[in-house]
Amino acid sequence: MTYPVLRSTVLDTENTRELAEFYRQLLGWDYRPGDEPENGDKDWLMLRNPAGGDLSFQQSEKLERATWPEGDVPQQLHLDFSVRDAGTLVEQRERALQLGATLLRDRFDDPEEPLYVFADPSGHPFCIFVA
């Protein structure tokens, strides 16, 4: 049996460059050749994951921000990222906030799975947790 291979996760956004830069700095990934900031803004940008699979950003004229976990607009999709220990989790929380993320839920004290839930600058939820 041959199965499809996930090549990219695509996030809609009202500002492709802003969101791509947020994730580039958060994850330390590089742009696909030709998508770097010096090549201008585009309706589609891609970051390359050195481990495989990409994260892409597609221009949308209007995007309703997820209000999950408290509101009426569901998350629809979220990204999960992991770190090796609680100290690194705290460091990454501070980095994410400095880069423009919004903290949605603090579960740092959860003994089984310490984690933080954030919204990126376009409102997409993502988690960073210890694994």
N, C-alpha and C positions, 0 to 999 in steps of 0.2 A: 504494500500500500504506500502511495506517495501522498504526503500531506503538504498543505500550504505552509510557507514560512513567514512569520511576522517580520516585516521589513521596517515598519515605521508606525509609531503612534502619532496621530495628528491632532493638534489642539487648535480649535478656532479661536481667533482673537481679533480685537479691534485695532491692535497695534503689533504687527508681527515682529518688528525689531525689538521693541521693549520686552516682549515676552521671551523671545529667543535669547536676548542678552541676560535676562533673569536666570534662565535655566543654564546658559553657558557658564555663568559665574558660579551658580549653585553646584553644578555637577563637574565642572572642569573639562567639559567636552569642547571639541573644535567644530567650527562651521564646515559644511560641505564646501569644497572649493568653488568659489564664485559667489558664495553667500555671505562673505565677511562684510563688516560694516562699511569698509571703504568702497564696496561695490554698490552702495545705495540701498534704499528700502525696496522691498519686493513683496508681492502678495503671497509668496511661499518661501519659507526659509527652512533649512534643515541643519540639525546638529548631529554629529556622528558619535555614536557610542563606541569606544575602543573595544568593548567586549562583544559588540554586535547589536544590530537593531538601532534604529534612529529615532529621534524625536523631531517632529516637524511642526510648523506653525503656518496656518492658513488664514489669510485676511478675511474678516467677516465685517459687513457694514454695521450690524447691530448684534450684540451678544448679551443675553440676559445672564447676569451673574448668578451662580448657584447660591442659594441661601441656606442650604443644608449645613449643619444639622438642625437648625432652629426654624427655618422658614418653609415656604411653599414650593420653591424651585429646587428640585432634586439635584444631587451631585452629578448624575448621569455617567460619570467616569471619574476615577481618581487614580493618581500615580502613587506607588509605594516605593520608598527608598529605605534602605537599612544601613545602620552603622554597627560597629563591633561592640561598643560599650556605652554606659550611661554618660561618662565624661565627654565622649565624642558627640553623643546626642545633644547635650547642653550646648556644646560649641556650635553644632550645626543649627540649632534653634536660633542662636544669636546671629549667625551668618544669614539665615533665611530672612529674619526680620530686618536686618540691615539692608538686604537686597530688595526689600519691598513686599515681602510676604506678610500676610495677616494671620495671627494665631487664632484658630477656630476652637481648638480643644486641647487641653493640657492633661495628658494621662501619664506624666512622668513618674508618678508614684505607684503606678500599677505594677505589682510584683511579678506578674507573668509576662507582660508585654509593655514596657515603658514606651510611650510614643507621644508625638505631637502631631496634630492635624492643622494644616495651614490652608490658606487660599493664596494662589499666585496672583500677580498683578492683574490678570484678567478674570480672576474669580474661580479658577479651577482648583478644586480641593486636591491636596497631596499630603501624604504622611511620611514622617521619618520616624523609624523605630529601631530598637535594638534587636538584632537577630544573629 
